[in-house]
Amino acid sequence: MDETDETRGTAHGSAPVPLSVLDLVTVGAGRTATDALRTSVALSRLAESRGFHRYWVAEHHSMPGVASSSPAVILAHLAAHTTRIRLGSGGVMLPNHAPLVIAEQFGTLEALAPGRVDLGLGRAPGTDGATAAALRRADRLDEGADDFPQQLAELTRFLDDDFPDGHPYARIHAVPGPVQATSPGGVQSPHRPPIWLLGSSGFSARLAGVLGLPFAFAHHFSAQNTIPALDLYRESFRPSAVLDAPYALIGVSALAADDEREARRQVMAAALNMVRLRTGRPGLVPTPEEAEAYDYSPMEREFIDSWNVNVVHGTADEVRSGLDDLHKRTGADELMITSHAHSGDLRLRSYELIADAYGLPKA
């Protein structure tokens, strides 16, 4: 799958590059995970109808305000409610799982939604150290990150069903998968989920380049590293059977509202949620009213100011201007927008306004 060729035919209005969605399935105070998941269904259908290119779900654990601990389960549900939009993980944290399990899960997703599943992989735990230890049943958390290239190679062989003769896993098959194409009467999709590497530093950027894989960078929480990581990816890139040229996506936090003041209120609430997360007090996403009444310490105020510098927010036209500027500065091949707000309805409205600002097809 040549991701560059795939996106060339995408109708993305007047946007300079394809626009996509990253969903953390956020849960606001006074809401439930059921509410959040219903919003995700509505948002995936909106994204599909308005011409967004792909819809990814991120893996996080032990965070009350994020209901996306099981991306494969959520993606299966979204596949049942959509027909065209690409669906994927942004990402699955590979060290948290056995490679065979991921191959089976995403082989199943590929069978459910042939030709439109992406497998985005990260090497961070997506949570705190204690939770990561509980996930991995290991005392040393650095083992997973250090072994990432080896885990990736093993996962790729399971997906392709091509362990060499004599390998301990040569007779093991990820099912659904290519082995079914060789069974009597077997019919197998010609696709297997394309692998993306995700990162917020140079490690995955270089690895993606060396392997000739598409790369997704988390600009939304590591903005200072965006351009160095993209430069490293492009410098390291070697053409492969997957890509003949680099393809870089960046995740960007953006929120559009009908007026600038409302956008600021919602962004402040999301920033307060991040303050609590970073100080070991994770919770549900607070309301704007709670954020306005909160007594911020000087350190918290400084953090919020620095955090919100990298959140593109305001009216639809202001958000479009900010996204266009980010594209010009980074040269990204695709922008993946994540919107954080207490209200699911406001998140839906934000994507509608962004779609309108770029002239994406009407539903």
Buried (B, 14 or more C-beta within 10 A) or exposed (E): BBBBEBBEEBEBBEBBBBBBBBBBBBBBBEBEBEBBBEBBBBBBBBBBBBBBBBBBBBBBBBBBBBBBBBBBBBBBBBBEEBEEBBBBBBBBBBBBBEBBBBBBBBBBBBBBBEEBBBBBBBBBBBBBEEBBBEBBEEEEBEEBBEBBEEBBEBBBBBBEBEBEEEEEBEEBBBBBBBBBEEEEEEEBBEEBBBBBBBBBBBBBBBBBBBBBBBBBBBBBEBBEBBBEBBBBBBEBBEEEEBBEEBBBBBBBBBBBBEEEEBBBBBBBBBBBBBBBBEEEEBBBBBBBEBBEEBEBEEEBEEBBEEBBEBBBBBBBEBBBBBBBEBBEEBBBBBBBBBBBBBBBEBBBBBBBBBBBBBEBEEE
